[in-house]
Amino acid sequence: MKYIECPEIYEGNEKSLFLAGGISNCHNWQSALVKSLQDTDLTILNPRRKFFPTGRIDIAKEQIEWEYNHLSKTSAVSFWFPPETLCPITLFELGKQSIDKKPLFIGVDPNYQRKVDVKIQIGLIRPNIKIVYSLENLTEQIKIWSKK
């Protein structure tokens, strides 16, 4: 596995996965997912920084631009909706990515407040996607895809 973290720039063309999902006001689920994917050949792009100086507009702009640019660079995108927040930006990103044909992996914590909305919307636009309700099941989906 190769690991890229914001603000590092990814310029590769190998099989890659963007970790979309809650960052602000939620636990660091990304570290658990990265750890569980260490035995793959994927390049993982993680938008969650080890340190994010809040209140700096220049850093917020850099973060948003990094995510926007790197979502389009990867082979696939995984989404995780944690229970602590509604993840409005993640919902926006899911809407945008769902009209593309690249592989999407969607996980929703059972206590996420808008899980029904995610399920219905994805069922309408990409009915072939199986939404899962644990990080373990999300990891398994990604691993199966990574071996293809």
DRENTORKOL-3810 file (N, C-alpha, C; in nm, 4 decimals):
REM DRENTORKOL-3810
@n.u->0.0837; n.v->-0.1176; n.w->0.0000; ca.u->0.0000; ca.v->0.0000; ca.w->0.0000; c.u->0.0884; c.v->0.1243; c.w->0.0000
@n.u->0.0452; n.v->0.2218; n.w->-0.0757; ca.u->0.1092; ca.v->0.3527; ca.w->-0.0752; c.u->0.0099; c.v->0.4507; c.w->-0.0132
@n.u->0.0604; n.v->0.5457; n.w->0.0649; ca.u->-0.0264; ca.v->0.6371; ca.w->0.1399; c.u->0.0035; c.v->0.7821; c.w->0.1027
@n.u->-0.1007; n.v->0.8558; n.w->0.0662; ca.u->-0.0918; ca.v->0.9981; ca.w->0.0342; c.u->-0.1889; c.v->1.0712; c.w->0.1266
@n.u->-0.1390; n.v->1.1720; n.w->0.1951; ca.u->-0.2237; ca.v->1.2506; ca.w->0.2862; c.u->-0.2212; c.v->1.3973; c.w->0.2445
@n.u->-0.3371; n.v->1.4599; n.w->0.2512; ca.u->-0.3463; ca.v->1.6020; ca.w->0.2221; c.u->-0.2477; c.v->1.6771; c.w->0.3114
@n.u->-0.1688; n.v->1.7676; n.w->0.2584; ca.u->-0.1723; ca.v->1.8354; ca.w->0.1284; c.u->-0.0765; c.v->1.7776; c.w->0.0238
@n.u->-0.0230; n.v->1.6560; n.w->0.0469; ca.u->0.0677; ca.v->1.5969; ca.w->-0.0514; c.u->-0.0070; c.v->1.5760; c.w->-0.1837
@n.u->0.0594; n.v->1.6007; n.w->-0.2944; ca.u->-0.0015; ca.v->1.5894; ca.w->-0.4265; c.u->0.0206; c.v->1.4489; c.w->-0.4825
@n.u->-0.0849; n.v->1.3922; n.w->-0.5368; ca.u->-0.0791; ca.v->1.2606; ca.w->-0.6011; c.u->-0.0780; c.v->1.2796; c.w->-0.7521
@n.u->0.0214; n.v->1.2215; n.w->-0.8161; ca.u->0.0332; ca.v->1.2300; ca.w->-0.9619; c.u->0.0415; c.v->1.0927; c.w->-1.0268
@n.u->0.0149; n.v->0.9882; n.w->-0.9524; ca.u->0.0302; ca.v->0.8521; ca.w->-1.0036; c.u->-0.0844; c.v->0.8086; c.w->-1.0925
@n.u->-0.0722; n.v->0.6865; n.w->-1.1437; ca.u->-0.1799; ca.v->0.6286; ca.w->-1.2248; c.u->-0.2083; c.v->0.4835; c.w->-1.1854
@n.u->-0.1568; n.v->0.4408; n.w->-1.0707; ca.u->-0.1839; ca.v->0.3058; ca.w->-1.0222; c.u->-0.3245; c.v->0.3003; c.w->-0.9612
@n.u->-0.3693; n.v->0.1796; n.w->-0.9307; ca.u->-0.5017; ca.v->0.1616; ca.w->-0.8697; c.u->-0.5039; c.v->0.2371; c.w->-0.7374
@n.u->-0.6008; n.v->0.3276; n.w->-0.7250; ca.u->-0.6012; ca.v->0.4173; ca.w->-0.6095; c.u->-0.7423; c.v->0.4356; c.w->-0.5553
@n.u->-0.7474; n.v->0.4776; n.w->-0.4289; ca.u->-0.8742; ca.v->0.4922; ca.w->-0.3576; c.u->-0.8724; c.v->0.6193; c.w->-0.2745
@n.u->-0.9746; n.v->0.7012; n.w->-0.2915; ca.u->-0.9918; ca.v->0.8227; ca.w->-0.2119; c.u->-1.0824; c.v->0.7886; c.w->-0.0935
@n.u->-1.0432; n.v->0.8304; n.w->0.0270; ca.u->-1.1233; ca.v->0.8062; ca.w->0.1474; c.u->-1.2121; c.v->0.9275; c.w->0.1751
@n.u->-1.3318; n.v->0.9262; n.w->0.1226; ca.u->-1.4262; ca.v->1.0357; ca.w->0.1451; c.u->-1.5098; c.v->1.0031; c.w->0.2689
@n.u->-1.5424; n.v->1.1067; n.w->0.3431; ca.u->-1.6247; ca.v->1.0862; ca.w->0.4619; c.u->-1.5963; c.v->1.1910; c.w->0.5658
@n.u->-1.6646; n.v->1.1811; n.w->0.6761; ca.u->-1.6531; ca.v->1.2803; ca.w->0.7817; c.u->-1.5114; c.v->1.3000; c.w->0.8322
@n.u->-1.4766; n.v->1.4262; n.w->0.8523; ca.u->-1.3486; ca.v->1.4623; ca.w->0.9129; c.u->-1.3732; c.v->1.5471; c.w->1.0367
@n.u->-1.4478; n.v->1.6549; n.w->1.0198; ca.u->-1.4727; ca.v->1.7477; ca.w->1.1311; c.u->-1.5692; c.v->1.6882; c.w->1.2324
@n.u->-1.5348; n.v->1.7013; n.w->1.3582; ca.u->-1.6222; ca.v->1.6616; ca.w->1.4691; c.u->-1.6595; c.v->1.5136; c.w->1.4690
@n.u->-1.5688; n.v->1.4289; n.w->1.4202; ca.u->-1.5949; ca.v->1.2853; ca.w->1.4282; c.u->-1.4637; c.v->1.2103; c.w->1.4507
@n.u->-1.4756; n.v->1.0872; n.w->1.4963; ca.u->-1.3572; ca.v->1.0063; ca.w->1.5265; c.u->-1.2768; c.v->0.9800; c.w->1.3997
@n.u->-1.1526; n.v->0.9437; n.w->1.4162; ca.u->-1.0628; ca.v->0.9204; ca.w->1.3035; c.u->-1.0828; c.v->0.7788; c.w->1.2493
@n.u->-1.1905; n.v->0.7594; n.w->1.1786; ca.u->-1.2210; ca.v->0.6302; ca.w->1.1178; c.u->-1.1222; c.v->0.5992; c.w->1.0046
@n.u->-1.0643; n.v->0.7047; n.w->0.9450; ca.u->-0.9706; ca.v->0.6864; ca.w->0.8339; c.u->-0.8503; c.v->0.6020; c.w->0.8753
@n.u->-0.7986; n.v->0.6255; n.w->0.9953; ca.u->-0.6805; ca.v->0.5501; ca.w->1.0394; c.u->-0.7118; c.v->0.4002; c.w->1.0488
@n.u->-0.8309; n.v->0.3654; n.w->1.0940; ca.u->-0.8693; ca.v->0.2236; ca.w->1.1016; c.u->-0.8820; c.v->0.1629; c.w->0.9625
@n.u->-0.9394; n.v->0.2378; n.w->0.8694; ca.u->-0.9551; ca.v->0.1865; ca.w->0.7336; c.u->-0.8195; c.v->0.1716; c.w->0.6646
@n.u->-0.7332; n.v->0.2704; n.w->0.6816; ca.u->-0.5985; ca.v->0.2623; ca.w->0.6232; c.u->-0.5249; c.v->0.1405; c.w->0.6786
@n.u->-0.5319; n.v->0.1208; n.w->0.8084; ca.u->-0.4637; ca.v->0.0067; ca.w->0.8711; c.u->-0.5155; c.v->-0.1256; c.w->0.8150
@n.u->-0.6453; n.v->-0.1346; n.w->0.7942; ca.u->-0.7026; ca.v->-0.2603; ca.w->0.7448; c.u->-0.6734; c.v->-0.2837; c.w->0.5961
@n.u->-0.6288; n.v->-0.1810; n.w->0.5247; ca.u->-0.5966; ca.v->-0.1950; ca.w->0.3828; c.u->-0.4468; c.v->-0.2021; c.w->0.3557
@n.u->-0.3667; n.v->-0.2125; n.w->0.4607; ca.u->-0.2218; ca.v->-0.2113; ca.w->0.4443; c.u->-0.1689; c.v->-0.3266; c.w->0.3606
@n.u->-0.2402; n.v->-0.4359; n.w->0.3558; ca.u->-0.1922; ca.v->-0.5522; ca.w->0.2802; c.u->-0.2376; c.v->-0.5509; c.w->0.1342
@n.u->-0.2887; n.v->-0.4375; n.w->0.0858; ca.u->-0.3298; ca.v->-0.4263; ca.w->-0.0538; c.u->-0.2219; c.v->-0.3551; c.w->-0.1352
@n.u->-0.2392; n.v->-0.3548; n.w->-0.2648; ca.u->-0.1490; ca.v->-0.2825; ca.w->-0.3547; c.u->-0.2041; c.v->-0.1446; c.w->-0.3908
@n.u->-0.3019; n.v->-0.0996; n.w->-0.3194; ca.u->-0.3658; ca.v->0.0291; ca.w->-0.3490; c.u->-0.2810; c.v->0.1486; c.w->-0.3064
@n.u->-0.3041; n.v->0.2589; n.w->-0.3737; ca.u->-0.2573; ca.v->0.3881; ca.w->-0.3255; c.u->-0.3781; c.v->0.4537; c.w->-0.2598
@n.u->-0.3654; n.v->0.4858; n.w->-0.1325; ca.u->-0.4742; ca.v->0.5423; ca.w->-0.0544; c.u->-0.4542; c.v->0.6932; c.w->-0.0424
@n.u->-0.5568; n.v->0.7695; n.w->-0.0765; ca.u->-0.5534; ca.v->0.9147; ca.w->-0.0626; c.u->-0.6450; c.v->0.9535; c.w->0.0525
@n.u->-0.5854; n.v->1.0112; n.w->0.1556; ca.u->-0.6580; ca.v->1.0465; ca.w->0.2768; c.u->-0.6625; c.v->1.1988; c.w->0.2916
@n.u->-0.7818; n.v->1.2576; n.w->0.2874; ca.u->-0.7917; ca.v->1.4024; ca.w->0.3043; c.u->-0.7726; c.v->1.4488; c.w->0.4489
@n.u->-0.7800; n.v->1.3571; n.w->0.5436; ca.u->-0.7666; ca.v->1.3965; ca.w->0.6843; c.u->-0.6191; c.v->1.4173; c.w->0.7179
@n.u->-0.5859; n.v->1.5381; n.w->0.7568; ca.u->-0.4486; ca.v->1.5732; ca.w->0.7920; c.u->-0.4212; c.v->1.5379; c.w->0.9371
@n.u->-0.2955; n.v->1.5133; n.w->0.9665; ca.u->-0.2580; ca.v->1.4914; ca.w->1.1062; c.u->-0.2819; c.v->1.6178; c.w->1.1882
@n.u->-0.2600; n.v->1.7333; n.w->1.1254; ca.u->-0.2823; ca.v->1.8610; ca.w->1.1937; c.u->-0.3529; c.v->1.9563; c.w->1.0989
@n.u->-0.4658; n.v->2.0100; n.w->1.1421; ca.u->-0.5407; ca.v->2.1062; ca.w->1.0612; c.u->-0.5612; c.v->2.2324; c.w->1.1443
@n.u->-0.4921; n.v->2.3400; n.w->1.1077; ca.u->-0.5079; ca.v->2.4651; ca.w->1.1833; c.u->-0.6431; c.v->2.5299; c.w->1.1546
@n.u->-0.7351; n.v->2.5173; n.w->1.2460; ca.u->-0.8694; ca.v->2.5716; ca.w->1.2260; c.u->-0.8668; c.v->2.7236; c.w->1.2253
@n.u->-0.9632; n.v->2.7791; n.w->1.1571; ca.u->-0.9772; ca.v->2.9239; ca.w->1.1534; c.u->-0.8926; c.v->2.9922; c.w->1.0470
@n.u->-0.8174; n.v->2.9173; n.w->0.9696; ca.u->-0.7348; ca.v->2.9763; ca.w->0.8639; c.u->-0.8012; c.v->2.9534; c.w->0.7288
@n.u->-0.8486; n.v->3.0600; n.w->0.6676; ca.u->-0.9194; ca.v->3.0503; ca.w->0.5410; c.u->-0.8289; c.v->2.9945; c.w->0.4313
@n.u->-0.7006; n.v->3.0318; n.w->0.4332; ca.u->-0.6093; ca.v->2.9816; ca.w->0.3300; c.u->-0.5945; c.v->2.8294; c.w->0.3373
@n.u->-0.5915; n.v->2.7751; n.w->0.4575; ca.u->-0.5797; ca.v->2.6294; ca.w->0.4741; c.u->-0.7119; c.v->2.5621; c.w->0.4368
@n.u->-0.8240; n.v->2.6214; n.w->0.4728; ca.u->-0.9544; ca.v->2.5665; ca.w->0.4355; c.u->-0.9683; c.v->2.5613; c.w->0.2837
@n.u->-0.9266; n.v->2.6668; n.w->0.2166; ca.u->-0.9311; ca.v->2.6704; ca.w->0.0694; c.u->-0.8397; c.v->2.5629; c.w->0.0105
@n.u->-0.7201; n.v->2.5507; n.w->0.0642; ca.u->-0.6266; ca.v->2.4480; ca.w->0.0178; c.u->-0.6873; c.v->2.3086; c.w->0.0350
@n.u->-0.7508; n.v->2.2843; n.w->0.1482; ca.u->-0.8130; ca.v->2.1550; ca.w->0.1776; c.u->-0.9241; c.v->2.1239; c.w->0.0773
@n.u->-1.0127; n.v->2.2181; n.w->0.0571; ca.u->-1.1259; ca.v->2.1974; ca.w->-0.0342; c.u->-1.0764; c.v->2.1729; c.w->-0.1757
@n.u->-0.9782; n.v->2.2504; n.w->-0.2192; ca.u->-0.9233; ca.v->2.2321; ca.w->-0.3536; c.u->-0.8525; c.v->2.0981; c.w->-0.3675
@n.u->-0.7803; n.v->2.0577; n.w->-0.2631; ca.u->-0.7116; ca.v->1.9280; ca.w->-0.2671; c.u->-0.8137; c.v->1.8160; c.w->-0.2845
@n.u->-0.9180; n.v->1.8188; n.w->-0.2041; ca.u->-1.0209; ca.v->1.7151; ca.w->-0.2129; c.u->-1.0864; c.v->1.7143; c.w->-0.3505
@n.u->-1.1227; n.v->1.8298; n.w->-0.3997; ca.u->-1.1867; ca.v->1.8410; ca.w->-0.5304; c.u->-1.0971; c.v->1.7815; c.w->-0.6397
@n.u->-0.9715; n.v->1.8205; n.w->-0.6410; ca.u->-0.8778; ca.v->1.7745; ca.w->-0.7441; c.u->-0.8472; c.v->1.6256; c.w->-0.7321
@n.u->-0.8316; n.v->1.5772; n.w->-0.6106; ca.u->-0.7907; ca.v->1.4377; ca.w->-0.5935; c.u->-0.9061; c.v->1.3383; c.w->-0.6053
@n.u->-1.0281; n.v->1.3800; n.w->-0.5816; ca.u->-1.1422; ca.v->1.2914; ca.w->-0.6052; c.u->-1.1473; c.v->1.2482; c.w->-0.7513
@n.u->-1.1070; n.v->1.3358; n.w->-0.8410; ca.u->-1.1107; ca.v->1.3022; ca.w->-0.9833; c.u->-0.9893; c.v->1.2224; c.w->-1.0283
@n.u->-0.8843; n.v->1.2168; n.w->-0.9474; ca.u->-0.7606; ca.v->1.1481; ca.w->-0.9866; c.u->-0.7593; c.v->0.9998; c.w->-0.9522
@n.u->-0.8453; n.v->0.9559; n.w->-0.8641; ca.u->-0.8371; ca.v->0.8182; ca.w->-0.8160; c.u->-0.9202; c.v->0.7212; c.w->-0.9001
@n.u->-0.8860; n.v->0.5948; n.w->-0.8886; ca.u->-0.9578; ca.v->0.4885; ca.w->-0.9598; c.u->-1.0951; c.v->0.4634; c.w->-0.8997
@n.u->-1.1060; n.v->0.4839; n.w->-0.7683; ca.u->-1.2304; ca.v->0.4561; ca.w->-0.6966; c.u->-1.2401; c.v->0.5481; c.w->-0.5750
@n.u->-1.3601; n.v->0.5554; n.w->-0.5201; ca.u->-1.3832; ca.v->0.6382; ca.w->-0.4011; c.u->-1.4621; c.v->0.5560; c.w->-0.3004
@n.u->-1.4158; n.v->0.5601; n.w->-0.1760; ca.u->-1.4940; ca.v->0.4998; ca.w->-0.0684; c.u->-1.5541; c.v->0.6131; c.w->0.0143
@n.u->-1.6723; n.v->0.5889; n.w->0.0653; ca.u->-1.7412; ca.v->0.6857; ca.w->0.1508; c.u->-1.7726; c.v->0.6189; c.w->0.2833
@n.u->-1.7534; n.v->0.6936; n.w->0.3912; ca.u->-1.7956; ca.v->0.6482; ca.w->0.5238; c.u->-1.8703; c.v->0.7626; c.w->0.5904
@n.u->-1.9930; n.v->0.7330; n.w->0.6348; ca.u->-2.0763; ca.v->0.8297; ca.w->0.7046; c.u->-2.0826; c.v->0.7919; c.w->0.8524
@n.u->-2.0052; n.v->0.8607; n.w->0.9370; ca.u->-2.0023; ca.v->0.8300; ca.w->1.0803; c.u->-2.1240; c.v->0.8903; c.w->1.1501
@n.u->-2.1516; n.v->0.8469; n.w->1.2718; ca.u->-2.2731; ca.v->0.8932; ca.w->1.3398; c.u->-2.2645; c.v->1.0331; c.w->1.4006
@n.u->-2.1451; n.v->1.0866; n.w->1.4181; ca.u->-2.1291; ca.v->1.2109; ca.w->1.4947; c.u->-2.1744; c.v->1.3368; c.w->1.4211
@n.u->-2.1806; n.v->1.3324; n.w->1.2892; ca.u->-2.2130; ca.v->1.4518; ca.w->1.2122; c.u->-2.2911; c.v->1.4130; c.w->1.0876
@n.u->-2.3617; n.v->1.5094; n.w->1.0290; ca.u->-2.4381; ca.v->1.4813; ca.w->0.9072; c.u->-2.3493; c.v->1.4764; c.w->0.7831
@n.u->-2.2279; n.v->1.5262; n.w->0.7929; ca.u->-2.1321; ca.v->1.5224; ca.w->0.6809; c.u->-2.1866; c.v->1.5911; c.w->0.5554
@n.u->-2.2222; n.v->1.7190; n.w->0.5651; ca.u->-2.2814; ca.v->1.7845; ca.w->0.4479; c.u->-2.1890; c.v->1.7874; c.w->0.3263
@n.u->-2.0605; n.v->1.8066; n.w->0.3469; ca.u->-1.9680; ca.v->1.8085; ca.w->0.2337; c.u->-1.9561; c.v->1.6688; c.w->0.1728
@n.u->-1.9547; n.v->1.5672; n.w->0.2565; ca.u->-1.9473; ca.v->1.4300; ca.w->0.2070; c.u->-2.0712; c.v->1.3953; c.w->0.1253
@n.u->-2.1871; n.v->1.4401; n.w->0.1698; ca.u->-2.3096; ca.v->1.4179; ca.w->0.0921; c.u->-2.2995; c.v->1.4856; c.w->-0.0443
@n.u->-2.2457; n.v->1.6077; n.w->-0.0453; ca.u->-2.2252; ca.v->1.6798; ca.w->-0.1703; c.u->-2.1310; c.v->1.6011; c.w->-0.2620
@n.u->-2.0195; n.v->1.5530; n.w->-0.2063; ca.u->-1.9224; ca.v->1.4759; ca.w->-0.2845; c.u->-1.9837; c.v->1.3451; c.w->-0.3358
@n.u->-2.0647; n.v->1.2802; n.w->-0.2531; ca.u->-2.1304; ca.v->1.1566; ca.w->-0.2953; c.u->-2.2228; c.v->1.1839; c.w->-0.4136
@n.u->-2.2972; n.v->1.2920; n.w->-0.4078; ca.u->-2.3847; ca.v->1.3268; ca.w->-0.5197; c.u->-2.3065; c.v->1.3441; c.w->-0.6482
@n.u->-2.1976; n.v->1.4167; n.w->-0.6393; ca.u->-2.1147; ca.v->1.4412; ca.w->-0.7571; c.u->-2.0522; c.v->1.3117; c.w->-0.8079
@n.u->-1.9967; n.v->1.2312; n.w->-0.7192; ca.u->-1.9294; ca.v->1.1077; ca.w->-0.7602; c.u->-2.0270; c.v->1.0017; c.w->-0.8103
@n.u->-2.1504; n.v->1.0048; n.w->-0.7634; ca.u->-2.2451; ca.v->0.8999; ca.w->-0.8012; c.u->-2.2872; c.v->0.9082; c.w->-0.9475
@n.u->-2.2685; n.v->1.0221; n.w->-1.0122; ca.u->-2.3029; ca.v->1.0311; ca.w->-1.1541; c.u->-2.1883; c.v->0.9855; c.w->-1.2441
@n.u->-2.0728; n.v->0.9619; n.w->-1.1849; ca.u->-1.9584; ca.v->0.9082; ca.w->-1.2577; c.u->-1.9725; c.v->0.7562; c.w->-1.2621
@n.u->-1.8909; n.v->0.6915; n.w->-1.3415; ca.u->-1.8976; ca.v->0.5453; ca.w->-1.3519; c.u->-1.7890; c.v->0.4740; c.w->-1.2725
@n.u->-1.7016; n.v->0.5505; n.w->-1.2041; ca.u->-1.5938; ca.v->0.4842; ca.w->-1.1302; c.u->-1.6506; c.v->0.4084; c.w->-1.0105
@n.u->-1.5801; n.v->0.3057; n.w->-0.9666; ca.u->-1.6280; ca.v->0.2283; ca.w->-0.8520; c.u->-1.6439; c.v->0.3148; c.w->-0.7264
@n.u->-1.7559; n.v->0.2943; n.w->-0.6596; ca.u->-1.7840; ca.v->0.3600; ca.w->-0.5316; c.u->-1.8115; c.v->0.2527; c.w->-0.4278
@n.u->-1.7592; n.v->0.2758; n.w->-0.3087; ca.u->-1.7839; ca.v->0.1876; ca.w->-0.1950; c.u->-1.8435; c.v->0.2748; c.w->-0.0864
@n.u->-1.9617; n.v->0.2391; n.w->-0.0399; ca.u->-2.0331; ca.v->0.3262; ca.w->0.0536; c.u->-2.0635; c.v->0.2507; c.w->0.1815
@n.u->-2.0145; n.v->0.3083; n.w->0.2915; ca.u->-2.0425; ca.v->0.2557; ca.w->0.4235; c.u->-2.1125; c.v->0.3607; c.w->0.5072
@n.u->-2.2107; n.v->0.3179; n.w->0.5821; ca.u->-2.2901; ca.v->0.4074; ca.w->0.6655; c.u->-2.2990; c.v->0.3473; c.w->0.8053
@n.u->-2.2558; n.v->0.4228; n.w->0.9031; ca.u->-2.2724; ca.v->0.3763; ca.w->1.0402; c.u->-2.4218; c.v->0.3570; c.w->1.0674
@n.u->-2.4599; n.v->0.2501; n.w->1.1374; ca.u->-2.6019; ca.v->0.2261; ca.w->1.1650; c.u->-2.6715; c.v->0.3429; c.w->1.2360
@n.u->-2.5945; n.v->0.4266; n.w->1.3070; ca.u->-2.6532; ca.v->0.5394; ca.w->1.3782; c.u->-2.6432; c.v->0.6719; c.w->1.3029
@n.u->-2.5991; n.v->0.6690; n.w->1.1769; ca.u->-2.5934; ca.v->0.7901; ca.w->1.0961; c.u->-2.7367; c.v->0.8370; c.w->1.0692
@n.u->-2.7618; n.v->0.9636; n.w->1.0971; ca.u->-2.8994; ca.v->1.0165; ca.w->1.0939; c.u->-2.9647; c.v->1.0158; c.w->0.9559
@n.u->-2.8873; n.v->1.0194; n.w->0.8487; ca.u->-2.9470; ca.v->1.0273; ca.w->0.7148; c.u->-2.9210; c.v->0.9007; c.w->0.6334
@n.u->-2.9065; n.v->0.7872; n.w->0.7006; ca.u->-2.8741; ca.v->0.6629; ca.w->0.6296; c.u->-2.9836; c.v->0.6241; c.w->0.5296
@n.u->-3.1076; n.v->0.6486; n.w->0.5624; ca.u->-3.2170; ca.v->0.6157; ca.w->0.4706; c.u->-3.2061; c.v->0.7004; c.w->0.3436
@n.u->-3.1711; n.v->0.8278; n.w->0.3606; ca.u->-3.1576; ca.v->0.9155; ca.w->0.2443; c.u->-3.0450; c.v->0.8685; c.w->0.1524
@n.u->-2.9313; n.v->0.8314; n.w->0.2109; ca.u->-2.8185; ca.v->0.7816; ca.w->0.1315; c.u->-2.8616; c.v->0.6564; c.w->0.0564
@n.u->-2.9277; n.v->0.5656; n.w->0.1252; ca.u->-2.9713; ca.v->0.4397; ca.w->0.0637; c.u->-3.0676; c.v->0.4644; c.w->-0.0527
@n.u->-3.1652; n.v->0.5512; n.w->-0.0335; ca.u->-3.2643; ca.v->0.5776; ca.w->-0.1390; c.u->-3.1996; c.v->0.6476; c.w->-0.2583
@n.u->-3.1201; n.v->0.7509; n.w->-0.2307; ca.u->-3.0574; ca.v->0.8257; ca.w->-0.3401; c.u->-2.9648; c.v->0.7365; c.w->-0.4224
@n.u->-2.8811; n.v->0.6585; n.w->-0.3568; ca.u->-2.7898; ca.v->0.5702; ca.w->-0.4284; c.u->-2.8686; c.v->0.4621; c.w->-0.5030
@n.u->-2.9744; n.v->0.4139; n.w->-0.4423; ca.u->-3.0585; ca.v->0.3140; ca.w->-0.5091; c.u->-3.1198; c.v->0.3663; c.w->-0.6380
@n.u->-3.1459; n.v->0.4948; n.w->-0.6428; ca.u->-3.2036; ca.v->0.5540; ca.w->-0.7636; c.u->-3.1005; c.v->0.5736; c.w->-0.8741
@n.u->-2.9812; n.v->0.6195; n.w->-0.8379; ca.u->-2.8831; ca.v->0.6549; ca.w->-0.9401; c.u->-2.7828; c.v->0.5442; c.w->-0.9706
@n.u->-2.7471; n.v->0.4648; n.w->-0.8689; ca.u->-2.6506; ca.v->0.3548; ca.w->-0.8879; c.u->-2.7009; c.v->0.2315; c.w->-0.8127
@n.u->-2.8093; n.v->0.1705; n.w->-0.8602; ca.u->-2.8703; ca.v->0.0596; ca.w->-0.7858; c.u->-2.7809; c.v->-0.0619; c.w->-0.7679
@n.u->-2.6726; n.v->-0.0713; n.w->-0.8433; ca.u->-2.5820; ca.v->-0.1859; ca.w->-0.8307; c.u->-2.4877; c.v->-0.1747; c.w->-0.7108
@n.u->-2.4842; n.v->-0.0591; n.w->-0.6465; ca.u->-2.3951; ca.v->-0.0409; ca.w->-0.5311; c.u->-2.4606; c.v->-0.0979; c.w->-0.4067
@n.u->-2.3853; n.v->-0.1818; n.w->-0.3363; ca.u->-2.4344; ca.v->-0.2392; ca.w->-0.2106; c.u->-2.3780; c.v->-0.1561; c.w->-0.0952
@n.u->-2.4639; n.v->-0.0875; n.w->-0.0261; ca.u->-2.4233; ca.v->-0.0085; ca.w->0.0901; c.u->-2.4019; c.v->-0.1040; c.w->0.2068
@n.u->-2.2938; n.v->-0.0790; n.w->0.2825; ca.u->-2.2634; ca.v->-0.1618; ca.w->0.3992; c.u->-2.2703; c.v->-0.0754; c.w->0.5253
@n.u->-2.2764; n.v->-0.1416; n.w->0.6400; ca.u->-2.3013; ca.v->-0.0704; ca.w->0.7649; c.u->-2.1947; c.v->-0.0929; c.w->0.8710
@n.u->-2.0728; n.v->-0.1245; n.w->0.8254; ca.u->-1.9587; ca.v->-0.1348; ca.w->0.9166; c.u->-1.8312; c.v->-0.1085; c.w->0.8373
@n.u->-1.7284; n.v->-0.0605; n.w->0.9073; ca.u->-1.5992; ca.v->-0.0396; ca.w->0.8424; c.u->-1.5387; c.v->-0.1724; c.w->0.7969
@n.u->-1.5668; n.v->-0.2793; n.w->0.8700; ca.u->-1.5153; ca.v->-0.4111; ca.w->0.8331; c.u->-1.5719; c.v->-0.4554; c.w->0.6982
@n.u->-1.7020; n.v->-0.4366; n.w->0.6789; ca.u->-1.7635; ca.v->-0.4745; ca.w->0.5518; c.u->-1.7179; c.v->-0.3828; c.w->0.4385
@n.u->-1.6950; n.v->-0.2562; n.w->0.4693; ca.u->-1.6430; ca.v->-0.1632; ca.w->0.3700; c.u->-1.5028; c.v->-0.2079; c.w->0.3271
@n.u->-1.4217; n.v->-0.2452; n.w->0.4232; ca.u->-1.2872; ca.v->-0.2949; ca.w->0.3941; c.u->-1.2930; c.v->-0.4168; c.w->0.3032
@n.u->-1.3818; n.v->-0.5091; n.w->0.3312; ca.u->-1.3929; ca.v->-0.6308; ca.w->0.2503; c.u->-1.4300; c.v->-0.5991; c.w->0.1060
@n.u->-1.5250; n.v->-0.5082; n.w->0.0862; ca.u->-1.5623; ca.v->-0.4688; ca.w->-0.0501; c.u->-1.4419; c.v->-0.4129; c.w->-0.1249
@n.u->-1.3687; n.v->-0.3253; n.w->-0.0580; ca.u->-1.2526; ca.v->-0.2615; ca.w->-0.1205; c.u->-1.1460; c.v->-0.3652; c.w->-0.1531
@n.u->-1.1216; n.v->-0.4575; n.w->-0.0620; ca.u->-1.0193; ca.v->-0.5614; ca.w->-0.0856; c.u->-1.0560; c.v->-0.6503; c.w->-0.2043
@n.u->-1.1801; n.v->-0.6868; n.w->-0.2157; ca.u->-1.2241; ca.v->-0.7684; ca.w->-0.3294; c.u->-1.1990; c.v->-0.6927; c.w->-0.4598
@n.u->-1.2363; n.v->-0.5668; n.w->-0.4639; ca.u->-1.2130; ca.v->-0.4845; ca.w->-0.5828; c.u->-1.0638; c.v->-0.4689; c.w->-0.6122
@n.u->-0.9851; n.v->-0.4508; n.w->-0.5086; ca.u->-0.8416; ca.v->-0.4256; ca.w->-0.5283; c.u->-0.7704; c.v->-0.5442; c.w->-0.5933
@n.u->-0.8249; n.v->-0.6642; n.w->-0.5757; ca.u->-0.7624; ca.v->-0.7843; ca.w->-0.6317; c.u->-0.8013; c.v->-0.8119; c.w->-0.7765
@n.u->-0.8967; n.v->-0.7362; n.w->-0.8284; ca.u->-0.9431; ca.v->-0.7570; ca.w->-0.9671; c.u->-0.8443; c.v->-0.7006; c.w->-1.0655
END
